[in-house]
Amino acid sequence: MATLPTSAHSNLATQSKFISSFIYSNTIRRNSRWFFISTSCSSRARRQLCVKTVATDQKDAATQTQEGSLATFPPDSASIASMIKYHAEFTPSFSIESFGLPKAFYATAESVRDMLIMNWNETYEYYEKLNVKQAYYLSMEFLQGRALLNAVGNLELSGAYAEALKKLGHNLEDVARQEPDAALGNGGLGRLASCFLDSLATQNYPAWGYGLRYKYGLFKQHITKDGQEEVAENWLEMGNPWEIPRNDVSYPVKFYGEVVSGPDGNKQWIGGENVTAVAYDVPIPGYKTKTTVNLRLWSTKVAPEEFDLRAFNTGDHAKAYAAIKNAEKICYILYPGDESVEGKSLRLKQQYTLCSASLHDIIARFERRSGDPMKWEEFPEKVAVQMNDTHPTLCIPELIRILMDAKGLSWKEAWDITRRTVAYTNHTVLPEALEKWSLQLIQELLPRHVQIIKLIDEELIHTIIAEYGTEDLDLLVQKLREMRILDNIELPDSVVEILSKSEESSAVDHIEEVGKEAKATDEEAQSEGLNTEKKKEVTFEPHPKLPKMVRMANLCVAGGHAVNGVAEIHSEIVKNEVFNDFYKLWPEKFQNKTNGVTPRRWIRFCNPDLSKIITKWTGTEDWVKDTEILVTLGKFADNEDIQSEWREAKRRNKIKVASFLKEKTGYLVDPDAMFDVQVKRIHEYKRQLLNILGIVYRYKKMKEMSPDERKARFVPRVCIFGGKAFATYVQAKRIVKFITDVGATVNHDQEIGDLLKVVFVPDYNVSVAEVLIPASELSQHISTAGMEASGTSNMKFAMNGCIQIGTLDGANVEIRQEVGEDNFFLFGAHAHEIAGLRNERAQGKFVADPRFEEVKAYVRSGVFGPYNYDELMGSLEGNEGYGRADYFLVGEDFPSYLECQDRVDEAYRDQKRWTKMSILNTAGSYKFSSDRTIHEYARDIWRIEPVVLP
């Protein structure tokens, strides 16, 4: 275990000099004064901080700030070592006796944070001064990953930090591995949000992210003989060195209670349960820029007075801290189970907490910057709010509530401001993911918001009636059923009145128009024994047996000024299927914004070997910010020198992964085998089941061959899986169990040896992805066509020269276009065919391929252990019924998938061809930078401009 050099304890002159001249003289400025901190102590003596103030005028202070910035005076390794030693000494989370890796990480991170705070302060002082329009990105997830290497890389201090830590007895990479992944997200939704923050900062756009500070995350995944087991994340156990608690920034959040009308008719929401949302800031640095944006996370608590001391002293401890626990649990878990009413209520509380606290904060900033008199009509000219999926939908009624109830605006004014401020990103076409909430639950929890949602619903109904009229009531009923925000709920009185008049009028018209025809046909119909009722009654009444629901996606579309999908094919499905009626009503609202990923984290920092090759052959490092330069690689794809370098870089990454897999799973794999990877959230539509069944078929065929035959027939493969199944998603957890059982059998089969390995990596997260993706050679993106909105892991793999096998789904379509059809292994049914294929299945017309029947029988034979896989295999059988009939078309695509895998083997045998394909994948990935995506959001939706700090 390393220890700090003696000078760290006995002589802090170097630290004192550096901190005085560099950090504090540039960061802590209050009321025209600079605060210089001097330190002098030993490890055994008491520590003292002497604060001396030096007065300067405001102009001189501003000049010193500008001239003393990081960009002007980047610290050298000696200064950085002093900073690290300072934090090891004065902001310790560990005992002072040693300087082991955990302590080294926290001290290093805190030293980086000092510099980020300096840039963060400068960024927002400048934004405040200019009063720029700012975008606010609200998301329930931000899947950040580790921050240290990304931060020092963006600050262009990787070399200096590596040298500094070497002087202190440590390696930068070893120190970085001590950092736990921030447990603030789960999948692509959260990772996209984090890539966006990186791109916003890098491109100098004024923006903040808002999220929740989950104490225990989603869960930490353990793999046992029984499959997946979940335990709470412990990422905050030792504290988070990146976050800055803002105890002075807090807002009240109310639940339950009642709504009363004041003497002036204004509504007041009173009583109920009150919690406090407290801000924690995480600075996000841009690459090669001073701009540092903010991720503000909310944590929940109640005032100390809520602790019932009387109950505690009488022994009723649960009652004593009930209010505290009730508040704190809002931010315990990401996506708490919602099978129970309590679980649903907690999820809704989370969503409202995010919306309410964030909007109060945004409005407070607008008011501070605007001054008097307040011009609320300018709010959309200074604020853009982006809802990342439907989780932040309550932003719409909450913004209206604040504007009306707290700021005194009229309904018309508040509604207009809200529609011009808020925009919505749709991330799914799955019906279950288009959130619906029980009206009764929202009524109990947020009574004022239900009143406002009813007003929005009424406004929408009048818009629909204005568009379609009341002549064809059948059509109107259809449109209202599809488009209303309130599902299966009575029509507002104002609408009933219109329809009542219309029904009377249309009934008279109907009789006059069809009277003669009806008389003539009655006799004919009666002679044939048919029902002669003239007109079926049109009803707008709710169904008594169906639940009353609030459709959040419809509220997003109605309440925002823009709706975007996240891939070209997905945006077309959104327009033509999911929200087709809304698209016909408001075509100008709908846009496509294909997702992207940051090339800093996903090439430059996670794959330094490949980065060096790209820089060498493109002649510049500018590709890190301008990925269009990657296209240049295409012209060298046949060059033997770059191919040799490319293969060597890939192999070095594979050797790292082989070591990583041994550490995490105990399995030994051959780095000369093909690395075939599928890492993503476990879900039936993502079809990990198709992948593993293909592997089982491959294994069965190997077992039927002689050693020479199987060696000639099959390319050696290491098949790597990773991803979490939601804790209550039984079928997904069965798939995890199945994969691990197959791996346990195959990996111990000495006959097969290194020809086939199957490895499930536990607790897949961003840091694991940063290890696996650079080493991957084939990646699987094999969702049922039309069901994946976009995907972002496919983009990361392409950037790292990994060839893909997949369906025409999500961003696969655009990736295939850019990398070239010959450099993408395509199989499976197309999106426009899916509905017809399901219909054929329901009619009993599907005939399974014999190979599919063969592999299911092999699984049921017990070759992979005693677990009963009838439920899993049964989901692929039958023609109808819940959990049956192969809804995700695994059997339909299975033969096409096997044949495509044969083409993969054939291509891999020709390493020159394979390497060329790999280079062309990286060259074609230029389009999928989140920098491009953010530029399109800023230009088309938020209408904000870059602001470059002086």
C-alpha angles and dihedrals in degrees: 000000000000123000129202115262114264090254089065089066104029106033123030096167092117093050092046093050093047096045092046095049101035118023110027097034087059103037114033109064121152128170096344092310132114118216115214117194119207122189131197124166148110127236091256099038125079115268122241130189117203115198118203121183124210116194120222131165120257094255094053091047092052090048092051091048092053096043094043098052124128091252090060100039111024109188120249125226093267092054091047091050088053091051092050091049090048092055092043086056105038109025100038127165089179138052116279097236097086143027102212126162097274092052091044090055095051093045091047093047091049091052090053091047090057089061093044090053090052091054092040091055092047091048096053097039086058093047090049091050094050094038090220126186108262133201121221119202113203116196136158087217137048109172097195104165120198114339108197103081092038092051097047089043093053089047089051090236102116093112095045092049092047090053093045093052091046088058088052093051101261142101118236094227092050091050092048091054089063090070116098117222111257105253095220100117147019115208148352094321092062096038090052090053090052093048088051092055090052091050094045090056095042092051093044097242116158104240145129133205122222125201145135127276102232112201096201102021119210096309142287110255121226122186115214136161086278094054125245121012124183128219130170119273115247100198094128096046093104095029129259112271092196099059126086114205111223100198090171091059109074137131134197117248118196132204132182117355125113141275120242132180120237125219090269092052094253117139123243125193107211141170122012130098122328128199132173124235112210123197126238115184126209114190115222114201125212123226115265092347137095090229110116117179127200136245106198114197125192126222122186132226142142131236116275089248088071089070103099102224093177092056091046093053091049090054099256093123096160091057091045096063099025094109092048094050091043090058098040095050091066087078099034102094137022109234100356114208110279102196090107131056088244091054092049091048092051092051091051090049089053093051094047093046090055092048099042099045093043095049093047088052093047092049092047089054092048091050093047093050096042100050122188134003095038114224105196092178086070093057094099089049090060103030134053118181119197119195110209099214123323098304093092094044091119086072087085100059091032094056089048091048093052093046093048104034101032104026099035100237123150123250091253093051094045093047092050093048093048095050091051093048107044130069132179134219114202115210105177147043093194108115093219090056093055093088123235122182129198110257089218092055094049090044091056096042102035109018096166092052092055089057090052094045089053089053090051091047090051091050090051093049092053089050090052092049090049089053100043104023126213101269094095103044093176089059091046092051089052093050093047092049091053100039109032118109091216109062120207093357131129119271118253116262092247090058095043089056092054093046094047091057091044094050091053092050096044092047091058091046091048093053093048094048100045102027097101093040092048092051091052095047097043093073091048092047093048091050088056093046095247129151108265098195105143103213134012111229114249111222131193093183119125119251109256094216099047123084122253108241143179113225106215097190091055089050089052093052094045096043101044135068096223138034120189137185121211104232133027095252091043093051090052090051089049091053099039102035120006098044101009095136091051091047090055089049098044110015091161091066096063123089142156122237108175110213122250140189131222114261090206097068097026100049114000099050104023096044109034093161092058091042091059091052092049092049092048096050098039091045095229143063090220089100087082088074100020108045093180084083087070088074086073089072090069094074090057096048093110095042110119094212096055090042091055092048090045094053093046092052090049092050093051089054090048091053089054090051092049088056091045092051091050090053096046102037109012092238121131115217134185113246089207091064121091111271106224112186138189112173121164142098111313109248134143093240091055085058105218080157091065090051096050093044088053089052091049090052090049091050092049092052090049091053090053093055135074117251092258093048095050092046090053093043103045136050111224110258139189105202110202125192131183137165144099127263113214109258095246097037099105098182093050090051089051088056091053090050091049093051092050092047091052089049093050090054100040097042092055095046104110092192090063096038115161093349090091134013128172117199129178110200110213124229098012112204141146094287092052089049090053088059099041103041098060089053097045120111101176123026126189122224098165107149120150105276113264095020104086111076094205119309122216102204088071087062093049091051092048091051089055094051096257116150116226136221112199154122127268092269136125115335090345086088094058094039090055090050092052101041093041131258092260090058097055125067106225127191142148142049120319124243095253090055098053099085092049093049091051090049091052089051091052089052092052095247098123114109113194120227110252090238090059092052089046094054094047091052090049091054091049091050090079097244090135097050140282098301112121108240096179092110092051096045090040090062086067093054139069129043102256145006138084112302091009140085096058094268092185093052099237091151093046093055098035098094092045089049093052092049091049090052089055088057089051091056091048093052094046092056088064099063094182090057092043093051091050089052089049093052091048090052091057091044091050094048092076091101095058101069115125086225088072092045093050092048089056093048091049093048102039107027112017098030094211129145131220114264113205115200116234 
